[in-house]
Amino acid sequence: MSAEFNKEIDAAFQSAYHAAKGGDDKWRAVMESYGAEPLTDGLKQELLNSEMKIAKGAFPIELRRVYLKIAEKHPNEAKNFNMDAKVLEYYQKIKPFSGLGDIFQNASTGTQKYSQGLQKAKHSTMKCKNCGAPRLEEMQYDNCMFCGSELFEKA
């Protein structure tokens, strides 16, 4: 990968990471400079209220959109760029740390909340293979609304 490609990828990562929770004007300017489409305010609010929490920074899907624009500028360098891994690395840095004491409490609460009747009905939640976010809409079959990864493999 070229130095210019790496420099742009790192600058985008840092800009997203240092943005206010959910993004800010400075991050929006970075997105606009690449021609990347920001999330609507309504969708941002929906994601902020979802179970996929962030403690700071822009949403992973917006960073992915900027990465895609950078990849379009540098197609040869982008061939070896693992976008899913880089977006997941970013999400790992912006998600809130809940502490080890909360893990078992979370599991207990989640089990009671989401598993009632699952044995009889055999329901399961489709989750993103990259970040683990659940599908927000029943008929969502394209990309994860949180990180932008494909929800289903394409043949």
Order of alpha helices (4+ residues) and beta strands (2+ residues): alpha-alpha-alpha-alpha-alpha-alpha-alpha-alpha
